[in-house]
Amino acid sequence: PLPPAPSLLLALFGFVVAATWIDVLADELVQVLEFLGAAVGIPEEVLGLTVLAWGNSIGDFSTNIAMAKRGLA
């Protein structure tokens, strides 16, 4: 195993890399949705209230389904 200091630096580096990937992918997803909305003629306000808001609820939805399958809900 690595000494404590290098492993802490490695963990911090991994966190920064993961956060960067999440940021880049989220930005690309929003740009694609905005492009599709513009191509179809859906205003950005409607996209923000519907399509983009659904994506924000997916995590809660999957967690609720998993809990319900285990009988915890």
PQR file with spaces between the fields and no chain letter, atoms N, CA, C, O and H, PARSE charges and radii, in Angstrom:
ATOM       1  N    PRO     1       0.826   -1.203    0.000 -0.5600 1.5000
ATOM       2  CA   PRO     1       0.000    0.000    0.000  0.2800 2.0000
ATOM       3  C    PRO     1       0.865    1.259    0.000  0.5500 1.7000
ATOM       4  O    PRO     1       2.010    1.257    0.452 -0.5500 1.4000
ATOM       5  N    LEU     2       0.286    2.313   -0.513 -0.4000 1.5000
ATOM       6  CA   LEU     2       0.968    3.589   -0.557 -0.0000 2.0000
ATOM       7  C    LEU     2       0.949    4.242    0.820  0.5500 1.7000
ATOM       8  O    LEU     2       0.039    3.993    1.610 -0.5500 1.4000
ATOM       9  H    LEU     2      -0.644    2.315   -0.880  0.4000 1.0000
ATOM      10  N    PRO     3       1.935    5.068    1.112 -0.5600 1.5000
ATOM      11  CA   PRO     3       1.882    5.842    2.352  0.2800 2.0000
ATOM      12  C    PRO     3       0.665    6.769    2.348  0.5500 1.7000
ATOM      13  O    PRO     3       0.117    7.046    1.281 -0.5500 1.4000
ATOM      14  N    PRO     4       0.233    7.251    3.501 -0.5600 1.5000
ATOM      15  CA   PRO     4      -1.004    8.042    3.571  0.2800 2.0000
ATOM      16  C    PRO     4      -1.015    9.280    2.681  0.5500 1.7000
ATOM      17  O    PRO     4      -2.035    9.548    2.045 -0.5500 1.4000
ATOM      18  N    ALA     5       0.051   10.033    2.610 -0.4000 1.5000
ATOM      19  CA   ALA     5       0.039   11.277    1.836 -0.0000 2.0000
ATOM      20  C    ALA     5      -0.173   11.033    0.338  0.5500 1.7000
ATOM      21  O    ALA     5      -1.039   11.679   -0.253 -0.5500 1.4000
ATOM      22  H    ALA     5       0.879    9.815    3.127  0.4000 1.0000
ATOM      23  N    PRO     6       0.579   10.130   -0.298 -0.5600 1.5000
ATOM      24  CA   PRO     6       0.327    9.905   -1.739  0.2800 2.0000
ATOM      25  C    PRO     6      -1.063    9.343   -2.021  0.5500 1.7000
ATOM      26  O    PRO     6      -1.662    9.689   -3.039 -0.5500 1.4000
ATOM      27  N    SER     7      -1.591    8.486   -1.148 -0.4000 1.5000
ATOM      28  CA   SER     7      -2.924    7.937   -1.405 -0.0000 2.0000
ATOM      29  C    SER     7      -3.984    9.027   -1.267  0.5500 1.7000
ATOM      30  O    SER     7      -4.991    9.003   -1.973 -0.5500 1.4000
ATOM      31  H    SER     7      -1.104    8.205   -0.321  0.4000 1.0000
ATOM      32  N    LEU     8      -3.765    9.981   -0.362 -0.4000 1.5000
ATOM      33  CA   LEU     8      -4.700   11.098   -0.233 -0.0000 2.0000
ATOM      34  C    LEU     8      -4.661   11.970   -1.486  0.5500 1.7000
ATOM      35  O    LEU     8      -5.703   12.412   -1.970 -0.5500 1.4000
ATOM      36  H    LEU     8      -2.946   10.000    0.212  0.4000 1.0000
ATOM      37  N    LEU     9      -3.472   12.215   -2.004 -0.4000 1.5000
ATOM      38  CA   LEU     9      -3.346   12.992   -3.235 -0.0000 2.0000
ATOM      39  C    LEU     9      -3.982   12.260   -4.414  0.5500 1.7000
ATOM      40  O    LEU     9      -4.617   12.882   -5.265 -0.5500 1.4000
ATOM      41  H    LEU     9      -2.625   11.856   -1.611  0.4000 1.0000
ATOM      42  N    LEU    10      -3.812   10.950   -4.463 -0.4000 1.5000
ATOM      43  CA   LEU    10      -4.417   10.163   -5.530 -0.0000 2.0000
ATOM      44  C    LEU    10      -5.940   10.204   -5.441  0.5500 1.7000
ATOM      45  O    LEU    10      -6.623   10.302   -6.460 -0.5500 1.4000
ATOM      46  H    LEU    10      -3.296   10.444   -3.772  0.4000 1.0000
ATOM      47  N    ALA    11      -6.469   10.128   -4.226 -0.4000 1.5000
ATOM      48  CA   ALA    11      -7.921   10.208   -4.046 -0.0000 2.0000
ATOM      49  C    ALA    11      -8.447   11.580   -4.454  0.5500 1.7000
ATOM      50  O    ALA    11      -9.492   11.680   -5.098 -0.5500 1.4000
ATOM      51  H    ALA    11      -5.915   10.048   -3.398  0.4000 1.0000
ATOM      52  N    LEU    12      -7.735   12.625   -4.085 -0.4000 1.5000
ATOM      53  CA   LEU    12      -8.144   13.974   -4.467 -0.0000 2.0000
ATOM      54  C    LEU    12      -8.106   14.152   -5.982  0.5500 1.7000
ATOM      55  O    LEU    12      -9.012   14.746   -6.565 -0.5500 1.4000
ATOM      56  H    LEU    12      -6.887   12.544   -3.562  0.4000 1.0000
ATOM      57  N    PHE    13      -7.065   13.640   -6.610 -0.4000 1.5000
ATOM      58  CA   PHE    13      -6.964   13.700   -8.067 -0.0000 2.0000
ATOM      59  C    PHE    13      -8.126   12.947   -8.720  0.5500 1.7000
ATOM      60  O    PHE    13      -8.726   13.440   -9.675 -0.5500 1.4000
ATOM      61  H    PHE    13      -6.329   13.157   -6.136  0.4000 1.0000
ATOM      62  N    GLY    14      -8.440   11.772   -8.216 -0.4000 1.5000
ATOM      63  CA   GLY    14      -9.563   10.995   -8.757 -0.0000 2.0000
ATOM      64  C    GLY    14     -10.883   11.729   -8.614  0.5500 1.7000
ATOM      65  O    GLY    14     -11.725   11.692   -9.511 -0.5500 1.4000
ATOM      66  H    GLY    14      -7.953   11.371   -7.440  0.4000 1.0000
ATOM      67  N    PHE    15     -11.058   12.396   -7.483 -0.4000 1.5000
ATOM      68  CA   PHE    15     -12.282   13.166   -7.270 -0.0000 2.0000
ATOM      69  C    PHE    15     -12.389   14.314   -8.277  0.5500 1.7000
ATOM      70  O    PHE    15     -13.449   14.538   -8.860 -0.5500 1.4000
ATOM      71  H    PHE    15     -10.374   12.426   -6.755  0.4000 1.0000
ATOM      72  N    VAL    16     -11.292   15.034   -8.475 -0.4000 1.5000
ATOM      73  CA   VAL    16     -11.295   16.159   -9.416 -0.0000 2.0000
ATOM      74  C    VAL    16     -11.576   15.671  -10.836  0.5500 1.7000
ATOM      75  O    VAL    16     -12.338   16.302  -11.568 -0.5500 1.4000
ATOM      76  H    VAL    16     -10.430   14.853   -8.001  0.4000 1.0000
ATOM      77  N    VAL    17     -10.971   14.559  -11.227 -0.4000 1.5000
ATOM      78  CA   VAL    17     -11.200   14.014  -12.567 -0.0000 2.0000
ATOM      79  C    VAL    17     -12.664   13.596  -12.733  0.5500 1.7000
ATOM      80  O    VAL    17     -13.275   13.885  -13.762 -0.5500 1.4000
ATOM      81  H    VAL    17     -10.351   14.046  -10.632  0.4000 1.0000
ATOM      82  N    ALA    18     -13.232   12.917  -11.726 -0.4000 1.5000
ATOM      83  CA   ALA    18     -14.631   12.490  -11.803 -0.0000 2.0000
ATOM      84  C    ALA    18     -15.571   13.685  -11.873  0.5500 1.7000
ATOM      85  O    ALA    18     -16.518   13.680  -12.658 -0.5500 1.4000
ATOM      86  H    ALA    18     -12.736   12.682  -10.891  0.4000 1.0000
ATOM      87  N    ALA    19     -15.320   14.708  -11.063 -0.4000 1.5000
ATOM      88  CA   ALA    19     -16.166   15.904  -11.077 -0.0000 2.0000
ATOM      89  C    ALA    19     -16.081   16.616  -12.425  0.5500 1.7000
ATOM      90  O    ALA    19     -17.079   17.143  -12.918 -0.5500 1.4000
ATOM      91  H    ALA    19     -14.550   14.711  -10.425  0.4000 1.0000
ATOM      92  N    THR    20     -14.888   16.631  -13.018 -0.4000 1.5000
ATOM      93  CA   THR    20     -14.719   17.255  -14.323 -0.0000 2.0000
ATOM      94  C    THR    20     -15.516   16.511  -15.391  0.5500 1.7000
ATOM      95  O    THR    20     -16.180   17.133  -16.220 -0.5500 1.4000
ATOM      96  H    THR    20     -14.078   16.204  -12.618  0.4000 1.0000
ATOM      97  N    TRP    21     -15.451   15.189  -15.370 -0.4000 1.5000
ATOM      98  CA   TRP    21     -16.218   14.397  -16.343 -0.0000 2.0000
ATOM      99  C    TRP    21     -17.720   14.635  -16.179  0.5500 1.7000
ATOM     100  O    TRP    21     -18.434   14.784  -17.170 -0.5500 1.4000
ATOM     101  H    TRP    21     -14.912   14.684  -14.697  0.4000 1.0000
ATOM     102  N    ILE    22     -18.195   14.671  -14.957 -0.4000 1.5000
ATOM     103  CA   ILE    22     -19.624   14.902  -14.717 -0.0000 2.0000
ATOM     104  C    ILE    22     -20.030   16.262  -15.258  0.5500 1.7000
ATOM     105  O    ILE    22     -21.082   16.394  -15.884 -0.5500 1.4000
ATOM     106  H    ILE    22     -17.615   14.551  -14.151  0.4000 1.0000
ATOM     107  N    ASP    23     -19.203   17.274  -15.019 -0.4000 1.5000
ATOM     108  CA   ASP    23     -19.500   18.620  -15.511 -0.0000 2.0000
ATOM     109  C    ASP    23     -19.544   18.657  -17.032  0.5500 1.7000
ATOM     110  O    ASP    23     -20.462   19.234  -17.614 -0.5500 1.4000
ATOM     111  H    ASP    23     -18.349   17.166  -14.510  0.4000 1.0000
ATOM     112  N    VAL    24     -18.559   18.048  -17.675 -0.4000 1.5000
ATOM     113  CA   VAL    24     -18.495   18.060  -19.142 -0.0000 2.0000
ATOM     114  C    VAL    24     -19.694   17.328  -19.746  0.5500 1.7000
ATOM     115  O    VAL    24     -20.325   17.824  -20.679 -0.5500 1.4000
ATOM     116  H    VAL    24     -17.813   17.579  -17.202  0.4000 1.0000
ATOM     117  N    LEU    25     -20.001   16.159  -19.214 -0.4000 1.5000
ATOM     118  CA   LEU    25     -21.127   15.381  -19.752 -0.0000 2.0000
ATOM     119  C    LEU    25     -22.465   16.080  -19.517  0.5500 1.7000
ATOM     120  O    LEU    25     -23.339   16.051  -20.384 -0.5500 1.4000
ATOM     121  H    LEU    25     -19.489   15.756  -18.456  0.4000 1.0000
ATOM     122  N    ALA    26     -22.629   16.702  -18.360 -0.4000 1.5000
ATOM     123  CA   ALA    26     -23.880   17.420  -18.087 -0.0000 2.0000
ATOM     124  C    ALA    26     -24.035   18.604  -19.033  0.5500 1.7000
ATOM     125  O    ALA    26     -25.128   18.852  -19.542 -0.5500 1.4000
ATOM     126  H    ALA    26     -21.920   16.726  -17.656  0.4000 1.0000
ATOM     127  N    ASP    27     -22.954   19.334  -19.273 -0.4000 1.5000
ATOM     128  CA   ASP    27     -23.022   20.461  -20.208 -0.0000 2.0000
ATOM     129  C    ASP    27     -23.371   19.988  -21.621  0.5500 1.7000
ATOM     130  O    ASP    27     -24.179   20.618  -22.303 -0.5500 1.4000
ATOM     131  H    ASP    27     -22.066   19.132  -18.860  0.4000 1.0000
ATOM     132  N    GLU    28     -22.772   18.894  -22.056 -0.4000 1.5000
ATOM     133  CA   GLU    28     -23.072   18.367  -23.390 -0.0000 2.0000
ATOM     134  C    GLU    28     -24.524   17.921  -23.496  0.5500 1.7000
ATOM     135  O    GLU    28     -25.172   18.158  -24.515 -0.5500 1.4000
ATOM     136  H    GLU    28     -22.116   18.383  -21.501  0.4000 1.0000
ATOM     137  N    LEU    29     -25.034   17.282  -22.461 -0.4000 1.5000
ATOM     138  CA   LEU    29     -26.422   16.828  -22.468 -0.0000 2.0000
ATOM     139  C    LEU    29     -27.376   18.012  -22.576  0.5500 1.7000
ATOM     140  O    LEU    29     -28.345   17.961  -23.334 -0.5500 1.4000
ATOM     141  H    LEU    29     -24.508   17.089  -21.634  0.4000 1.0000
ATOM     142  N    VAL    30     -27.112   19.067  -21.829 -0.4000 1.5000
ATOM     143  CA   VAL    30     -27.967   20.256  -21.888 -0.0000 2.0000
ATOM     144  C    VAL    30     -27.895   20.884  -23.277  0.5500 1.7000
ATOM     145  O    VAL    30     -28.921   21.304  -23.811 -0.5500 1.4000
ATOM     146  H    VAL    30     -26.326   19.108  -21.213  0.4000 1.0000
ATOM     147  N    GLN    31     -26.724   20.955  -23.861 -0.4000 1.5000
ATOM     148  CA   GLN    31     -26.597   21.534  -25.206 -0.0000 2.0000
ATOM     149  C    GLN    31     -27.353   20.707  -26.245  0.5500 1.7000
ATOM     150  O    GLN    31     -27.989   21.265  -27.138 -0.5500 1.4000
ATOM     151  H    GLN    31     -25.890   20.614  -23.427  0.4000 1.0000
ATOM     152  N    VAL    32     -27.286   19.385  -26.132 -0.4000 1.5000
ATOM     153  CA   VAL    32     -28.016   18.526  -27.075 -0.0000 2.0000
ATOM     154  C    VAL    32     -29.519   18.732  -26.917  0.5500 1.7000
ATOM     155  O    VAL    32     -30.239   18.839  -27.909 -0.5500 1.4000
ATOM     156  H    VAL    32     -26.768   18.931  -25.406  0.4000 1.0000
ATOM     157  N    LEU    33     -29.994   18.788  -25.677 -0.4000 1.5000
ATOM     158  CA   LEU    33     -31.419   18.991  -25.455 -0.0000 2.0000
ATOM     159  C    LEU    33     -31.873   20.365  -25.953  0.5500 1.7000
ATOM     160  O    LEU    33     -32.957   20.493  -26.522 -0.5500 1.4000
ATOM     161  H    LEU    33     -29.409   18.701  -24.870  0.4000 1.0000
ATOM     162  N    GLU    34     -31.049   21.386  -25.743 -0.4000 1.5000
ATOM     163  CA   GLU    34     -31.397   22.712  -26.261 -0.0000 2.0000
ATOM     164  C    GLU    34     -31.439   22.709  -27.785  0.5500 1.7000
ATOM     165  O    GLU    34     -32.318   23.330  -28.382 -0.5500 1.4000
ATOM     166  H    GLU    34     -30.168   21.283  -25.281  0.4000 1.0000
ATOM     167  N    PHE    35     -30.498   22.016  -28.416 -0.4000 1.5000
ATOM     168  CA   PHE    35     -30.491   21.929  -29.882 -0.0000 2.0000
ATOM     169  C    PHE    35     -31.738   21.215  -30.387  0.5500 1.7000
ATOM     170  O    PHE    35     -32.394   21.683  -31.318 -0.5500 1.4000
ATOM     171  H    PHE    35     -29.784   21.511  -27.932  0.4000 1.0000
ATOM     172  N    LEU    36     -32.063   20.083  -29.773 -0.4000 1.5000
ATOM     173  CA   LEU    36     -33.256   19.346  -30.198 -0.0000 2.0000
ATOM     174  C    LEU    36     -34.518   20.174  -29.972  0.5500 1.7000
ATOM     175  O    LEU    36     -35.432   20.156  -30.796 -0.5500 1.4000
ATOM     176  H    LEU    36     -31.530   19.703  -29.016  0.4000 1.0000
ATOM     177  N    GLY    37     -34.566   20.892  -28.864 -0.4000 1.5000
ATOM     178  CA   GLY    37     -35.721   21.752  -28.606 -0.0000 2.0000
ATOM     179  C    GLY    37     -35.845   22.846  -29.641  0.5500 1.7000
ATOM     180  O    GLY    37     -36.950   23.155  -30.087 -0.5500 1.4000
ATOM     181  H    GLY    37     -33.824   20.906  -28.195  0.4000 1.0000
ATOM     182  N    ALA    38     -34.717   23.443  -30.035 -0.4000 1.5000
ATOM     183  CA   ALA    38     -34.742   24.486  -31.053 -0.0000 2.0000
ATOM     184  C    ALA    38     -35.132   23.909  -32.416  0.5500 1.7000
ATOM     185  O    ALA    38     -35.838   24.556  -33.189 -0.5500 1.4000
ATOM     186  H    ALA    38     -33.820   23.191  -29.672  0.4000 1.0000
ATOM     187  N    ALA    39     -34.669   22.692  -32.706 -0.4000 1.5000
ATOM     188  CA   ALA    39     -34.990   22.064  -33.988 -0.0000 2.0000
ATOM     189  C    ALA    39     -36.469   21.728  -34.094  0.5500 1.7000
ATOM     190  O    ALA    39     -37.054   21.819  -35.173 -0.5500 1.4000
ATOM     191  H    ALA    39     -34.096   22.167  -32.078  0.4000 1.0000
ATOM     192  N    VAL    40     -37.072   21.344  -32.984 -0.4000 1.5000
ATOM     193  CA   VAL    40     -38.484   20.978  -32.978 -0.0000 2.0000
ATOM     194  C    VAL    40     -39.372   22.199  -32.758  0.5500 1.7000
ATOM     195  O    VAL    40     -40.556   22.183  -33.094 -0.5500 1.4000
ATOM     196  H    VAL    40     -36.597   21.270  -32.107  0.4000 1.0000
ATOM     197  N    GLY    41     -38.793   23.255  -32.190 -0.4000 1.5000
ATOM     198  CA   GLY    41     -39.562   24.468  -31.949 -0.0000 2.0000
ATOM     199  C    GLY    41     -40.093   24.577  -30.538  0.5500 1.7000
ATOM     200  O    GLY    41     -41.066   25.291  -30.296 -0.5500 1.4000
ATOM     201  H    GLY    41     -37.832   23.268  -31.917  0.4000 1.0000
ATOM     202  N    ILE    42     -39.475   23.882  -29.603 -0.4000 1.5000
ATOM     203  CA   ILE    42     -39.904   23.954  -28.205 -0.0000 2.0000
ATOM     204  C    ILE    42     -39.106   25.067  -27.518  0.5500 1.7000
ATOM     205  O    ILE    42     -37.877   25.057  -27.576 -0.5500 1.4000
ATOM     206  H    ILE    42     -38.685   23.302  -29.799  0.4000 1.0000
ATOM     207  N    PRO    43     -39.769   26.014  -26.876 -0.5600 1.5000
ATOM     208  CA   PRO    43     -39.053   27.094  -26.193  0.2800 2.0000
ATOM     209  C    PRO    43     -38.180   26.560  -25.047  0.5500 1.7000
ATOM     210  O    PRO    43     -38.491   25.532  -24.444 -0.5500 1.4000
ATOM     211  N    GLU    44     -37.098   27.266  -24.761 -0.4000 1.5000
ATOM     212  CA   GLU    44     -36.189   26.837  -23.686 -0.0000 2.0000
ATOM     213  C    GLU    44     -36.893   26.793  -22.340  0.5500 1.7000
ATOM     214  O    GLU    44     -36.552   25.963  -21.497 -0.5500 1.4000
ATOM     215  H    GLU    44     -36.845   28.100  -25.251  0.4000 1.0000
ATOM     216  N    GLU    45     -37.866   27.666  -22.119 -0.4000 1.5000
ATOM     217  CA   GLU    45     -38.592   27.667  -20.853 -0.0000 2.0000
ATOM     218  C    GLU    45     -39.345   26.360  -20.648  0.5500 1.7000
ATOM     219  O    GLU    45     -39.365   25.808  -19.548 -0.5500 1.4000
ATOM     220  H    GLU    45     -38.143   28.340  -22.803  0.4000 1.0000
ATOM     221  N    VAL    46     -39.963   25.874  -21.715 -0.4000 1.5000
ATOM     222  CA   VAL    46     -40.707   24.616  -21.634 -0.0000 2.0000
ATOM     223  C    VAL    46     -39.745   23.454  -21.420  0.5500 1.7000
ATOM     224  O    VAL    46     -40.033   22.540  -20.647 -0.5500 1.4000
ATOM     225  H    VAL    46     -39.948   26.323  -22.609  0.4000 1.0000
ATOM     226  N    LEU    47     -38.610   23.487  -22.101 -0.4000 1.5000
ATOM     227  CA   LEU    47     -37.610   22.443  -21.882 -0.0000 2.0000
ATOM     228  C    LEU    47     -37.157   22.431  -20.426  0.5500 1.7000
ATOM     229  O    LEU    47     -37.015   21.365  -19.826 -0.5500 1.4000
ATOM     230  H    LEU    47     -38.376   24.229  -22.730  0.4000 1.0000
ATOM     231  N    GLY    48     -36.932   23.601  -19.865 -0.4000 1.5000
ATOM     232  CA   GLY    48     -36.487   23.690  -18.485 -0.0000 2.0000
ATOM     233  C    GLY    48     -37.505   23.168  -17.506  0.5500 1.7000
ATOM     234  O    GLY    48     -37.143   22.591  -16.480 -0.5500 1.4000
ATOM     235  H    GLY    48     -37.048   24.467  -20.353  0.4000 1.0000
ATOM     236  N    LEU    49     -38.776   23.361  -17.806 -0.4000 1.5000
ATOM     237  CA   LEU    49     -39.830   22.910  -16.894 -0.0000 2.0000
ATOM     238  C    LEU    49     -40.185   21.442  -17.072  0.5500 1.7000
ATOM     239  O    LEU    49     -40.773   20.842  -16.172 -0.5500 1.4000
ATOM     240  H    LEU    49     -39.070   23.830  -18.639  0.4000 1.0000
ATOM     241  N    THR    50     -39.848   20.857  -18.196 -0.4000 1.5000
ATOM     242  CA   THR    50     -40.252   19.474  -18.450 -0.0000 2.0000
ATOM     243  C    THR    50     -39.057   18.555  -18.620  0.5500 1.7000
ATOM     244  O    THR    50     -38.686   17.848  -17.683 -0.5500 1.4000
ATOM     245  H    THR    50     -39.370   21.344  -18.927  0.4000 1.0000
ATOM     246  N    VAL    51     -38.457   18.550  -19.779 -0.4000 1.5000
ATOM     247  CA   VAL    51     -37.422   17.568  -20.120 -0.0000 2.0000
ATOM     248  C    VAL    51     -36.234   17.638  -19.166  0.5500 1.7000
ATOM     249  O    VAL    51     -35.794   16.611  -18.650 -0.5500 1.4000
ATOM     250  H    VAL    51     -38.759   19.124  -20.541  0.4000 1.0000
ATOM     251  N    LEU    52     -35.716   18.831  -18.928 -0.4000 1.5000
ATOM     252  CA   LEU    52     -34.565   18.951  -18.040 -0.0000 2.0000
ATOM     253  C    LEU    52     -34.940   18.638  -16.594  0.5500 1.7000
ATOM     254  O    LEU    52     -34.111   18.121  -15.845 -0.5500 1.4000
ATOM     255  H    LEU    52     -36.074   19.665  -19.347  0.4000 1.0000
ATOM     256  N    ALA    53     -36.154   18.939  -16.195 -0.4000 1.5000
ATOM     257  CA   ALA    53     -36.594   18.634  -14.833 -0.0000 2.0000
ATOM     258  C    ALA    53     -36.758   17.132  -14.635  0.5500 1.7000
ATOM     259  O    ALA    53     -36.516   16.625  -13.539 -0.5500 1.4000
ATOM     260  H    ALA    53     -36.827   19.359  -16.804  0.4000 1.0000
ATOM     261  N    TRP    54     -37.163   16.415  -15.678 -0.4000 1.5000
ATOM     262  CA   TRP    54     -37.277   14.962  -15.556 -0.0000 2.0000
ATOM     263  C    TRP    54     -35.928   14.349  -15.216  0.5500 1.7000
ATOM     264  O    TRP    54     -35.838   13.463  -14.366 -0.5500 1.4000
ATOM     265  H    TRP    54     -37.359   16.827  -16.568  0.4000 1.0000
ATOM     266  N    GLY    55     -34.895   14.816  -15.872 -0.4000 1.5000
ATOM     267  CA   GLY    55     -33.560   14.291  -15.609 -0.0000 2.0000
ATOM     268  C    GLY    55     -33.134   14.494  -14.177  0.5500 1.7000
ATOM     269  O    GLY    55     -32.355   13.706  -13.640 -0.5500 1.4000
ATOM     270  H    GLY    55     -34.969   15.536  -16.562  0.4000 1.0000
ATOM     271  N    ASN    56     -33.631   15.533  -13.556 -0.4000 1.5000
ATOM     272  CA   ASN    56     -33.299   15.805  -12.168 -0.0000 2.0000
ATOM     273  C    ASN    56     -34.019   14.842  -11.222  0.5500 1.7000
ATOM     274  O    ASN    56     -33.601   14.677  -10.075 -0.5500 1.4000
ATOM     275  H    ASN    56     -34.264   16.173  -13.993  0.4000 1.0000
ATOM     276  N    SER    57     -35.077   14.215  -11.683 -0.4000 1.5000
ATOM     277  CA   SER    57     -35.870   13.323  -10.841 -0.0000 2.0000
ATOM     278  C    SER    57     -35.526   11.853  -11.015  0.5500 1.7000
ATOM     279  O    SER    57     -36.023   11.017  -10.259 -0.5500 1.4000
ATOM     280  H    SER    57     -35.417   14.348  -12.614  0.4000 1.0000
ATOM     281  N    ILE    58     -34.693   11.515  -11.985 -0.4000 1.5000
ATOM     282  CA   ILE    58     -34.391   10.110  -12.271 -0.0000 2.0000
ATOM     283  C    ILE    58     -33.739    9.426  -11.080  0.5500 1.7000
ATOM     284  O    ILE    58     -34.071    8.282  -10.771 -0.5500 1.4000
ATOM     285  H    ILE    58     -34.289   12.194  -12.599  0.4000 1.0000
ATOM     286  N    GLY    59     -32.815   10.110  -10.403 -0.4000 1.5000
ATOM     287  CA   GLY    59     -32.142    9.509   -9.244 -0.0000 2.0000
ATOM     288  C    GLY    59     -33.122    9.162   -8.137  0.5500 1.7000
ATOM     289  O    GLY    59     -33.064    8.069   -7.574 -0.5500 1.4000
ATOM     290  H    GLY    59     -32.546   11.039  -10.654  0.4000 1.0000
ATOM     291  N    ASP    60     -34.022   10.084   -7.821 -0.4000 1.5000
ATOM     292  CA   ASP    60     -35.027    9.819   -6.797 -0.0000 2.0000
ATOM     293  C    ASP    60     -35.949    8.681   -7.215  0.5500 1.7000
ATOM     294  O    ASP    60     -36.307    7.832   -6.399 -0.5500 1.4000
ATOM     295  H    ASP    60     -34.069   10.972   -8.278  0.4000 1.0000
ATOM     296  N    PHE    61     -36.328    8.666   -8.478 -0.4000 1.5000
ATOM     297  CA   PHE    61     -37.211    7.617   -8.982 -0.0000 2.0000
ATOM     298  C    PHE    61     -36.577    6.236   -8.844  0.5500 1.7000
ATOM     299  O    PHE    61     -37.212    5.300   -8.358 -0.5500 1.4000
ATOM     300  H    PHE    61     -36.037    9.355   -9.141  0.4000 1.0000
ATOM     301  N    SER    62     -35.323    6.113   -9.272 -0.4000 1.5000
ATOM     302  CA   SER    62     -34.663    4.804   -9.197 -0.0000 2.0000
ATOM     303  C    SER    62     -34.461    4.372   -7.745  0.5500 1.7000
ATOM     304  O    SER    62     -34.568    3.186   -7.434 -0.5500 1.4000
ATOM     305  H    SER    62     -34.806    6.873   -9.667  0.4000 1.0000
ATOM     306  N    THR    63     -34.172    5.314   -6.861 -0.4000 1.5000
ATOM     307  CA   THR    63     -34.023    4.980   -5.448 -0.0000 2.0000
ATOM     308  C    THR    63     -35.346    4.513   -4.860  0.5500 1.7000
ATOM     309  O    THR    63     -35.377    3.537   -4.110 -0.5500 1.4000
ATOM     310  H    THR    63     -34.085    6.277   -7.113  0.4000 1.0000
ATOM     311  N    ASN    64     -36.428    5.187   -5.185 -0.4000 1.5000
ATOM     312  CA   ASN    64     -37.744    4.797   -4.681 -0.0000 2.0000
ATOM     313  C    ASN    64     -38.147    3.422   -5.187  0.5500 1.7000
ATOM     314  O    ASN    64     -38.726    2.635   -4.438 -0.5500 1.4000
ATOM     315  H    ASN    64     -36.403    5.980   -5.794  0.4000 1.0000
ATOM     316  N    ILE    65     -37.851    3.119   -6.445 -0.4000 1.5000
ATOM     317  CA   ILE    65     -38.176    1.798   -6.995 -0.0000 2.0000
ATOM     318  C    ILE    65     -37.378    0.712   -6.273  0.5500 1.7000
ATOM     319  O    ILE    65     -37.924   -0.331   -5.912 -0.5500 1.4000
ATOM     320  H    ILE    65     -37.381    3.757   -7.054  0.4000 1.0000
ATOM     321  N    ALA    66     -36.076    0.965   -6.065 -0.4000 1.5000
ATOM     322  CA   ALA    66     -35.242   -0.020   -5.377 -0.0000 2.0000
ATOM     323  C    ALA    66     -35.735   -0.262   -3.958  0.5500 1.7000
ATOM     324  O    ALA    66     -35.771   -1.404   -3.500 -0.5500 1.4000
ATOM     325  H    ALA    66     -35.632    1.812   -6.358  0.4000 1.0000
ATOM     326  N    MET    67     -36.111    0.793   -3.266 -0.4000 1.5000
ATOM     327  CA   MET    67     -36.626    0.643   -1.888 -0.0000 2.0000
ATOM     328  C    MET    67     -37.944   -0.114   -1.884  0.5500 1.7000
ATOM     329  O    MET    67     -38.174   -0.953   -1.013 -0.5500 1.4000
ATOM     330  H    MET    67     -36.081    1.721   -3.638  0.4000 1.0000
ATOM     331  N    ALA    68     -38.813    0.173   -2.848 -0.4000 1.5000
ATOM     332  CA   ALA    68     -40.108   -0.504   -2.909 -0.0000 2.0000
ATOM     333  C    ALA    68     -39.930   -1.994   -3.193  0.5500 1.7000
ATOM     334  O    ALA    68     -40.660   -2.819   -2.644 -0.5500 1.4000
ATOM     335  H    ALA    68     -38.627    0.855   -3.556  0.4000 1.0000
ATOM     336  N    LYS    69     -38.962   -2.348   -4.049 -0.4000 1.5000
ATOM     337  CA   LYS    69     -38.722   -3.763   -4.341 -0.0000 2.0000
ATOM     338  C    LYS    69     -38.217   -4.505   -3.118  0.5500 1.7000
ATOM     339  O    LYS    69     -38.461   -5.704   -2.983 -0.5500 1.4000
ATOM     340  H    LYS    69     -38.368   -1.679   -4.495  0.4000 1.0000
ATOM     341  N    ARG    70     -37.518   -3.818   -2.224 -0.4000 1.5000
ATOM     342  CA   ARG    70     -37.006   -4.443   -0.998 -0.0000 2.0000
ATOM     343  C    ARG    70     -38.028   -4.404    0.141  0.5500 1.7000
ATOM     344  O    ARG    70     -37.775   -4.912    1.233 -0.5500 1.4000
ATOM     345  H    ARG    70     -37.319   -2.844   -2.334  0.4000 1.0000
ATOM     346  N    GLY    71     -39.170   -3.802   -0.126 -0.4000 1.5000
ATOM     347  CA   GLY    71     -40.210   -3.728    0.884 -0.0000 2.0000
ATOM     348  C    GLY    71     -39.998   -2.639    1.928  0.5500 1.7000
ATOM     349  O    GLY    71     -40.570   -2.710    3.015 -0.5500 1.4000
ATOM     350  H    GLY    71     -39.376   -3.389   -1.013  0.4000 1.0000
ATOM     351  N    LEU    72     -39.196   -1.644    1.619 -0.4000 1.5000
ATOM     352  CA   LEU    72     -38.900   -0.575    2.565 -0.0000 2.0000
ATOM     353  C    LEU    72     -39.772    0.645    2.370  0.5500 1.7000
ATOM     354  O    LEU    72     -39.664    1.607    3.130 -0.5500 1.4000
ATOM     355  H    LEU    72     -38.731   -1.586    0.735  0.4000 1.0000
ATOM     356  N    ALA    73     -40.632    0.628    1.369 -0.4000 1.5000
ATOM     357  CA   ALA    73     -41.455    1.809    1.113 -0.0000 2.0000
ATOM     358  C    ALA    73     -42.873    1.595    1.567  0.5500 1.7000
ATOM     359  O    ALA    73     -43.708    2.490    1.427 -0.5500 1.4000
ATOM     360  H    ALA    73     -40.719   -0.153    0.751  0.4000 1.0000
